[in-house]
Amino acid sequence: MTASDAQPPEINAPKPATAPYWVIVPAAGAGKRMGTAQPKQYLPLADKPLIAHTLQNILGWPNVAGIIVAIAADDRQFQSLAEAADPRVHTVTGGSERADSVLAALDFLSAQQPPETTVLVHDAARPLVEHGDIVRLLEAAPMALLAQPASDTVKQAEPVAGGQSLVRQTLPRSEIWLAQTPQKAPLGRLRDCLARGLKENPAAITDEASALELAGHHPQLVPACRSNFKVTHPADLILAEALLRHRNSPAQQGPSQSQPGTDE
């Protein structure tokens, strides 16, 4: 048996040439870990809201057919964004959890696109993904996601009294990857797996790949640049703004020189 023969079937599947695809952006949450009254996606970053930077980035990806943004039912801010006026941008009402919002967008898209349509799901709070990483993701297996190989030593915790934790064991770092987005799958496959996972084991659905995994699939891990971090805590906004200003400086204009899995 060769190394290729030993790979999961998803890796061996034919890799079609980049065709038009759709992007889903779940943006109905409140971002509680940020600790602000305003939903995280609308916090100011540089010269405009965080989600506006993310959408501007996505609209520059190659061959994007459309974007579906899942927003809260009481959202009154999204339509004021300049990016919302782009004819490729659509909205649906999201749910209380990320997976509910993604499923609502998949239901909307399923009414107008065939099940084999490629879908990428991307966090509203990841405005700095590199276009080169998007190209590598599109060229990967039909089910794939951007991820970062762990660089720190990873400890598994043992909870103890008083809300403290002790080290249970050290996990093999070579086997640990930190999942990012976008996460890619065919529309029909992802919709079926997500709906089934939410019905049978909703606590296990932490991202789209986990829904695919529960159905027995093995999405491909595609190394991503470190700049593709998720803005989660207040300090992340400071770092994101610094990187945005660095990218937009005259010395940095032109093709990105960053490499997947490395610092910029």
Stockholm file with secondary structure:
# STOCKHOLM 1.0

chainA/1-264         MTASDAQPPEINAPKPATAPYWVIVPAAGAGKRMGTAQPKQYLPLADKPLIAHTLQNILGWPNVAGIIVAIAADDRQFQSLAEAADPRVHTVTGGSERADSVLAALDFLSAQQPPETTVLVHDAARPLVEHGDIVRLLEAAPMALLAQPASDTVKQAEPVAGGQSLVRQTLPRSEIWLAQTPQKAPLGRLRDCLARGLKENPAAITDEASALELAGHHPQLVPACRSNFKVTHPADLILAEALLRHRNSPAQQGPSQSQPGTDE
#=GR chainA/1-264 SS CCTTTTSCHHHHSCCCCCCCEEEEEEECCCCGGGCCSSCGGGSEETTEEHHHHHHHHHHTSTTEEEEEEEECTTCCSGGGSGGGGSTTEEEEECCSSHHHHHHHHHHHHHTTSCTTCEEEECCTTCTTCCHHHHHHHHTSCSSEEEEEECCSCEEEEEEEGGGEEEEEEEECGGGCEEEEEEEEEEHHHHHHHHHHHHHHCGGGCSSHHHHHHHTTCCCEEEECCTTCCCCCSHHHHHHHHHHHHHHHSGGGCSSCCCCTTSCC
#=GC SS_cons         CCTTTTSCHHHHSCCCCCCCEEEEEEECCCCGGGCCSSCGGGSEETTEEHHHHHHHHHHTSTTEEEEEEEECTTCCSGGGSGGGGSTTEEEEECCSSHHHHHHHHHHHHHTTSCTTCEEEECCTTCTTCCHHHHHHHHTSCSSEEEEEECCSCEEEEEEEGGGEEEEEEEECGGGCEEEEEEEEEEHHHHHHHHHHHHHHCGGGCSSHHHHHHHTTCCCEEEECCTTCCCCCSHHHHHHHHHHHHHHHSGGGCSSCCCCTTSCC
//
